[in-house]
Amino acid sequence: MPGRGSTGAVHLTDQDDGRTIVLPLVPARPRTQPRFRSGRNPRPRRSVRALALVLIALGALALADAVVTLVWQEPISALYTKFRQDDLRGALAREERAPATPGERHVLGRLPTPAQRIAFLASDLERKTHDGGAVGRIVVPRIGANFVVVKGTSASDLESGPGIYPATTFPGLPGTTAIAGHRTTYLAPFRHIDALRPGNHILLQMPYARFTYTVVASRVVAPTDVQAAISKVGYSRLVLSACTPLFSAAKRLLVFARLQRAELAGALNPLTTSARTPRAGARNRRARA
């Protein structure tokens, strides 16, 4: 007779001779998840695939950035400087609208010539402006450049726009005004100054006066030859400075321009407007810095 013991076995009893046969029960195997033929976890493979896609995307972006920089300028730094230039335009507009203080009016009233008044206002703006602050605007029609100029030429200053060398003077003061700018990054304000030729005009619009310069020459010098850019000559001049060739800091390209005309401007009316030099007439009556 078949029976089941407590040990989980089947007991069979032979009715003829009374023998008992014990058949152990084999437990059923628990069901398991189907295994992949490779026997490996698929997650590492998916991670490698995702990483590969990310690297491909980054490579494509880097290539696009290089192409844009080559044919135009570096786009990421250009976006940063675009925002900085917008802020500087607002600051410059406020400076241009600011009325003269009583002290300034008193001094200006005692200065007999427009050139002396311009020199006083230039010195005053240079003194009160902090490094990186907006001081004017440079316009170069030949190359389509129009940028706010800042005080200083440190790395952070030039990230905002072209900057006036600290070792030189503001326009309207005797001597040389030297302005440095980038050619491939941070809006590349001086990218095309190599296209300037003798006779081209460069305009500096300061809050106190408008200056017109005429290009007379250009020169490539070593980066260590700072004196070539900042030295004084026998007339008031402007020097534009930038690295050359493109994508290299091996040399410096200098463009030299001579001051042709300086005219009082700004929010100093009626004091300065009555003394503004005429656009036409005898040249010897025009204010020269």
C-alpha atoms as one frame of an Amber mdcrd trajectory, in Angstrom:
protein
   0.000   0.000   0.000   1.401   3.428  -0.880   1.868   5.963   1.894   3.832
   9.190   2.631   6.063   9.542   5.630   7.023  12.677   7.528  10.406  12.762
   5.767   8.798  13.628   2.454   9.187  10.119   0.926   6.704   7.656  -0.565
   6.470   4.245   1.217   5.374   1.245  -0.867   4.526  -2.065   0.903   4.737
  -5.362  -0.975   1.555  -7.262   0.044   3.127 -10.668  -0.765   6.248 -10.595
   1.332   5.496  -7.520   3.460   8.566  -5.575   2.361   8.420  -1.798   2.330
  10.073   0.190  -0.414  10.844   3.865   0.263  10.960   6.243  -2.698  12.269
   9.722  -1.809  10.488  12.706  -3.302  12.571  15.066  -5.452  11.619  18.667
  -4.680  10.631  20.814  -7.670  13.150  23.451  -8.736  12.031  27.019  -8.204
  11.330  28.976 -11.337  14.050  31.465 -12.257  14.132  34.430 -14.621  15.185
  33.510 -18.135  18.883  33.932 -18.617  20.438  35.762 -21.546  22.473  33.622
 -23.823  25.579  35.655 -23.142  25.112  35.212 -19.421  26.091  38.935 -18.849
  24.265  41.846 -17.277  23.001  44.193 -20.071  23.429  47.397 -17.997  27.153
  47.923 -18.639  26.552  47.644 -22.377  23.815  50.278 -22.213  26.074  52.596
 -20.191  28.859  52.297 -22.739  26.427  53.092 -25.539  25.119  56.173 -23.711
  28.665  57.372 -22.990  29.574  56.942 -26.641  26.594  59.064 -27.712  27.568
  61.798 -25.235  31.148  61.842 -26.503  29.970  62.028 -30.100  27.697  64.974
 -29.250  30.509  66.790 -27.423  32.850  66.192 -30.334  30.304  67.607 -32.765
  29.859  70.705 -30.594  33.610  71.207 -30.335  33.956  70.898 -34.102  31.127
  73.365 -34.684  32.718  75.817 -32.216  36.046  75.542 -34.044  34.444  76.147
 -37.440  32.473  79.177 -36.216  35.600  80.586 -34.550  37.573  80.129 -37.741
  35.115  81.910 -40.025  33.642  84.389 -37.534  34.633  84.368 -33.852  34.418
  82.213 -30.722  30.650  82.121 -30.007  30.541  81.358 -26.276  32.798  84.232
 -25.215  31.024  86.454 -27.770  27.703  85.853 -26.017  29.237  86.802 -22.662
  30.730  90.031 -24.029  27.460  90.880 -25.786  25.737  90.996 -22.399  28.618
  92.995 -20.919  28.461  95.504 -23.794  24.724  95.954 -23.234  25.364  96.814
 -19.570  28.205  99.159 -20.485  26.033 101.017 -22.994  23.590 101.810 -20.231
  26.364 103.033 -17.930  27.855 105.158 -20.704  24.473 106.706 -21.521  24.033
 107.698 -17.885  27.478 109.310 -17.853  26.681 111.214 -21.036  23.410 112.523
 -19.586  24.904 113.505 -16.235  24.943 117.302 -15.781  28.135 119.074 -14.802
  28.587 119.614 -11.088  28.818 123.186  -9.763  32.547 122.661  -9.242  33.012
 121.477 -12.822  31.039 124.422 -14.166  33.148 126.805 -12.146  36.391 125.382
 -13.520  35.102 125.116 -17.093  33.932 128.720 -16.997  37.480 129.844 -16.264
  39.036 127.868 -19.135  39.129 130.013 -22.281  39.514 127.402 -25.043  37.626
 124.225 -25.998  40.892 122.264 -25.963  41.511 123.226 -22.317  37.959 122.296
 -21.349  38.253 118.948 -23.109  41.543 118.240 -21.323  39.988 119.042 -17.953
  36.979 116.783 -18.582  39.201 113.972 -19.880  41.358 114.106 -16.752  38.266
 114.149 -14.542  36.719 111.082 -16.239  40.013 109.188 -16.105  40.336 109.906
 -12.398  36.844 108.857 -11.352  36.385 105.760 -13.572  37.316 102.370 -12.105
  39.065  99.672 -14.121  36.623  97.926 -16.426  34.231 100.882 -16.399  32.721
 102.337 -19.588  34.495 105.486 -20.796  33.479 105.935 -24.431  32.739 104.335
 -27.766  35.008 103.460 -30.691  33.557 103.488 -34.204  35.586 102.304 -37.209
  33.433 102.631 -40.353  35.919 100.833 -42.593  35.527  97.529 -40.707  32.055
  98.045 -39.233  33.301  98.160 -35.632  31.187  99.893 -32.982  31.996  99.035
 -29.356  31.951 100.540 -25.894  35.484 101.170 -24.649  36.502 100.431 -21.055
  39.310 101.656 -18.852  42.145  99.122 -18.493  43.622  96.223 -20.423  43.663
  93.373 -17.901  42.245  90.014 -18.983  38.937  90.736 -17.253  38.763  94.272
 -18.697  39.186  93.060 -22.282  36.472  90.452 -21.788  34.049  93.393 -21.680
  35.370  95.206 -24.748  38.323  97.201 -26.081  40.331  98.841 -23.304  42.550
 101.898 -22.916  46.125 101.133 -21.849  46.702 102.436 -18.287  50.097 103.799
 -19.360  48.491 106.109 -21.925  46.142 109.083 -21.666  42.455 109.547 -22.324
  41.576 111.298 -25.602  41.860 115.040 -25.181  44.997 114.882 -23.063  48.368
 115.410 -24.739  50.162 112.251 -25.863  49.129 108.817 -27.059  45.858 106.987
 -26.448  46.390 103.237 -26.984  43.440 100.830 -27.101  43.778  97.032 -27.066
  41.178  94.514 -28.223  40.706  90.826 -29.072  40.567  89.462 -32.619  39.000
  85.993 -32.169  37.299  85.944 -28.761  35.015  88.162 -26.656  33.159  89.651
 -29.658  36.487  90.062 -31.514  36.220  93.880 -31.714  39.574  94.266 -33.528
  39.347  91.188 -35.751  39.648  93.176 -38.984  41.943  96.054 -38.025  44.474
  94.561 -40.431  42.186  95.897 -43.195  42.690  99.530 -42.130  44.640 101.673
 -44.557  46.099 105.205 -44.425  43.306 107.740 -44.744  40.638 105.606 -42.989
  38.858 107.308 -40.101  38.538 106.127 -36.494  36.046 107.881 -34.224  36.194
 108.026 -30.429  32.980 109.258 -28.853  33.683 110.202 -25.244  31.086 111.683
 -22.875  32.888 115.037 -23.029  33.995 115.245 -26.678  34.043 113.609 -30.102
  37.426 112.802 -31.659  38.209 112.034 -35.286  41.483 110.259 -36.115  42.977
 109.402 -39.493  45.012 106.224 -39.962  48.599 106.977 -40.977  50.403 103.629
 -40.686  50.452 100.108 -39.250  53.218  97.924 -37.881  53.796  94.412 -36.500
  55.952  94.238 -33.373  56.992  91.721 -30.739  54.642  91.298 -27.743  57.371
  92.671 -25.483  57.673  95.918 -27.467  55.108  97.819 -25.412  56.823 101.148
 -26.022  55.880 100.971 -29.679  52.243 101.288 -28.641  52.410 103.726 -25.738
  55.294 106.068 -26.571  54.582 109.756 -27.091  55.205 111.526 -30.362  55.002
 115.145 -31.413  51.223 115.085 -31.862  48.112 113.539 -30.311  47.583 110.075
 -31.706  45.572 106.900 -31.318  47.074 103.397 -31.438  44.995 100.244 -31.850
  46.677  97.054 -30.638  45.758  93.394 -31.194  47.403  89.985 -31.465  48.499
  88.758 -34.882  48.227  86.524 -36.805  44.721  85.296 -36.070  44.554  82.543
 -33.427  48.055  83.411 -32.240  49.697  85.756 -29.742  53.101  85.559 -31.412
  53.084  89.210 -32.536  51.229  92.468 -32.015  49.577  94.434 -34.804  49.591
  98.191 -34.187  47.522 100.675 -36.196  48.576 104.323 -35.805  46.172 107.221
 -36.334  46.581 110.977 -35.976  44.041 113.278 -34.337  42.291 115.500 -36.884
  39.454 117.058 -34.914  38.085 117.281 -31.362  34.653 118.746 -30.618  33.035
 119.362 -27.255  29.933 117.253 -26.628  27.901 115.692 -23.858  25.473 116.928
 -21.223  27.350 120.130 -20.406  24.904 122.503 -22.092  24.664 125.394 -22.313
  28.263 125.936 -21.241  29.965 123.659 -23.762  27.483 124.003 -26.616  28.172
 127.713 -26.805  31.887 126.905 -27.049  31.545 124.022 -29.494  33.960 124.388
 -32.359  32.257 124.673 -35.784  32.258 121.735 -38.168  33.130 124.082 -41.006
  35.343 127.128 -41.132  38.942 127.827 -40.351  40.747 124.747 -39.117  42.914
 126.761 -36.767  39.840 127.411 -34.633  39.159 123.692 -34.130  40.137 122.225
 -30.785  43.132 119.951 -31.050  44.217 117.701 -28.221
